Amino acid sequence: MNHDQAHQLRQLSNSLVYQERTSRVVTIASGKGGVGKSNFTLSFALSLMELGKKVVVIDLDIGMANLDILMGASPKHHLWDMIRERKSIWSILEKGPNGLEYIAGGSGFQQLLHLKEEERQYFFKEVEKLHGYADIILIDTGAGLTVESQQCHLSADEIILLTTPEPTAIADAYSVVKILDSQNPALSFQLVVNRVSRQKEGIEVAGKFKFAVQSFLNKEIKIFGAIPDDPAVMQAVLKQVPFYLAFPRSTASVTLRSLAERFVTGTEGAQETKGIKGFIRTISRLLR
């Protein structure tokens, strides 16, 4: 038995053990690029792992997939390899810092829209194997709403929406809520205001955003929190190490730890989770 076969059997065994667990699918969204979405995804995943949660990150930021760059990693395989070469999902599951498991996207999800039915079904069958394998599956999507990211958000259990205090970022984030809500009013959003100069600014921006969504869209969104504009984040990017690991005592890392604790506490009593099986069912319906 070669190393790859042994790895796949071990992953399959782990998955079978946790069949009773439903993996919560959370997409990370933003109205525009440059708001720190991928940095947030990585460090949020690591902070959840620190709390004992098993996390898998899937990079579906088409054209701008950069989670591996932020980790200083070189993935051997991408999502498209699984489809094109009929690989098992376990063989493309990569390991990053602190054992963080992730799947590098490349152009894989974009290609999904143009697959033959047989190839599409193979993709769905493999991704569904993640059912019960992780507590939380974080999907880093592209900025704004491409056709691909829109389908992801509509299929997820929850959406974490990132913005910054900049007026353009706020306006674009509002558009994301408006468009997605028009297609599925039951979607759950958690708002994070990133790069705030002080906590008070974050509270004010989040409050105004929540009020606008409630007034004009008649929709309730949750305020998740605000993350300070911390120079440690850029230093970590240059080091190609997630800031949560490079500077664990920085204000951004301390805030992330607090958000992760709040998220874990909130999901323990949360509404019924569709999980990865529900994600696959919904997205396959949208693709028809």
N, C-alpha and C positions, 0 to 999 in steps of 0.2 A: 504493500500500500504506500503510495507516494504522499508527500507532505500535503499536497492540495486536497487529496481524497480524505486524509485524516482530518484536515481542517473542516471540510464540508460535513463530515460525519459528526464532528464535535458540535458544530453549529446546529445541525439538525436535531441532535440529542437535546441540546439546550432549549431549542424551540419547542420540542415535544413536552418537555418538563413544564413549560410555562403556558400551555394551551389555555389555562383558565384565566390568564391575564389578558386584558384587552388593551392593546397599544393605542394610546391617545395620539391622534394626528393633529399637529399644530403647524400651521403655515406662518411664515414671517413675511410681512408685506410692507411696502412703502410706496408713497405716491411718486417719488422721484429718486434718482440715484444719488449717492453721496451722503446719505443720512446715517451711515454706519450699520446698515442692516446685517451684513455678513459678519462683521466684528461682534455684533450683539449675539447673533446666532451661535457662534463658536463659544463665547464666554458664558452665555446662558446655559448651553449644553453642559459645559464643564462644571458650572455651579450646581446644576441639577444632579450630576453624577456624584458630586461631593456630598449631596444629601442622601445618597444611596439609591438614586433612581438610575435604571438602565436606559440609556439614550442612544438613538441612532439618528444621525444627521444626513439628510439627502440634499445634495446641491443641485437645484433645478433652475439656477439663475442663468438662463440661456444666453450664450454669447459673452457673459461677464462672470462665468463661474470662477471664483477665486478663493474658495475656502481652503483649498490645498496650498495656495500661495501664502495665505495668512498663517498657515501652520508650518510652513517650510517643508511641506511634504510633496512627494512625487508619486501619485497613485499609479498603480500598474494597469488598472482597468477602469473603464468608465461605463456608464449605464448602457450606452449604445453597444458596447462589446458583449454585454449579456444577451442582447437581442440578436445581433449579427452573428455571433459565434455560438449561440445557444449555450451560454455559460449559466451556471447556477448563480442565484443571487449571493450565495455564501462566498463564491469565489471572487466577487467584485466588492465585497464588504472590506473596506480598508481600515487600518488602525492608525490613529493620529496620537498626539500627545496625551499622556495619562490614560491611554487605552481607549480614547474616544473613537467609536466606530462610525464610519461615514461612507457614503457612496458618492463618488465624483460623477457629476452629471454630464459635462461636455455638451454635446448637441443631442443627447439621447432623447430627451422629452420632446424636443421640437420635431424630431423624426417620427415620434409616435403618431402624430397627426396624419402621416403619410404611409403608415405601415399597412401591409396586407393583413387581413383578418386573422390569419394563422399566427403571424408574428405578434400582433397585438394581444392575442389570447395568451401567448407564451409569456409576454411581459407581465400581464396581470397575474398569471399563475405564480410566477416567481416572486413578485412583490408581495403577494398575499402570504407568502411563507414567513413574512416578518410578524404575522399575527401572533401575539403572545410573547414574542422574542424580547421586545423592549417595553418599558413603561410608557415612554414618550418618543414619538418620531417627529423630529423637527425638520420641516422642509423650507429651505431658503430659496425663495422664488425671485424672479426678476423684478426690477423696479417698475412701478406703474402697473398697468394691466394689459399684458399680452394675452393672446388667446389661450396660451398654455397656462400662464399663472392664474388667469381667471378661473379656469376649470379646476385647478388645484384648490383655490380658496373656497370655491363652491362645494367642494367635496370633503373639506376638512372638518374636524370637530371644533376647532377654534382658530381664530386669526389674531396674531399679535401684530398690531399696526404701529410702525415706527415713523416718527416725524421729528423735525427739529423746530425751533421757534421761528425759523425763517418763514415769511408770508407765503412764498412759493411752495415750500414743502407742506405747509398746512393746507393750502388750497388743493394741492394734488392729493394729499391724504384724504381730504373731504370727498374728492371725486371718486376715490377708491371705494369708500363706504357707500356713496350714493349709487354707484353702478352695481356693486355686488348686492346691496340691499334690495334694489329693484328686481333682482332675479331670485333672491331668497331672503325674505325678511327675517327668517329664523336664525340667520348667521350670528355668531357671537364674536364680538371684537373686544380686544384689550388694547388700550392705547398707551404707548410709551413715548415720552418726549425726550429725545436724546440731545446731548451737547448743550445743556442749559447752563447759564452763567451762575445761577444760584437756585436753590430749591424753590424759592418763592416764585421765580419766573416759570419753572416747570408746572407748578400748581395752577398758576394763572392761565397759561397756554392751554393746558389740559381742560381746565374748567370752561374756557370759552369755546373750545372745540366740542366738548360734550354738549354744551348749551345749543350750539349751532345745529348739531346733528339731531338733537331732540326737537328743536323748534321747527326746522325745515324738512326733516325727514321722518319726524315722529318715531325716532328710534333711540333706544337706550344703548349706550356703549359704556364699558367699564374703563375706569382710569387705572392703569396698572402701576405707573410710576414715572419718575423722571431721573435721567442719568446725567451727572455733571460733565461739563466739557473738560476733560482731564488730559493733560499732555502725555501722560503715561500710555494712553491708547496709541498715539502716533509713534511713540518710541517703540512700542511692542510690534507695530506694523513693520517698522524698519528692521527689527530683529527677526521678523517672521515667526513670532511666538504669540499665541493668544494673550491679550493683556491680563486676563484673569490668572494666568500662570506666571507671566513675566513680572507683574507687579501686583501680587495678591493683596497688598495693604493699601493700594491706591484707592482714591475715593470712588472711581468707577467700579472697581472690583468689589468693594464693600457694598455698594449700592446693588450690584448684580446679585450678590449673595442674598441680600434682603428680598429682592424681587423673586428669586428662586424659592425661597422659603414661603413667601406669600402664594406663589403659584402652586406649590405642592400642597399647601394647606387648603387652598381653594378647590383643587381638583379632587381631593379626597371625598368631598361631599358634593361634587358637581353632578350635573344632569347626566343622563345615560350617554355613554360614549359609543359612537358608531365604529370607531377603530379602523384599522387598515382594511378590513373586509368591507366596511361601509364606504370607505374612501374609494376602493376599487369599484364597488357597485355603482356609486354615483358618477365617477369619472368615466366609466365605460358607457353609461347611459348618455352622458353629455357628448361623447365622441361619435355617437351614432348619427 
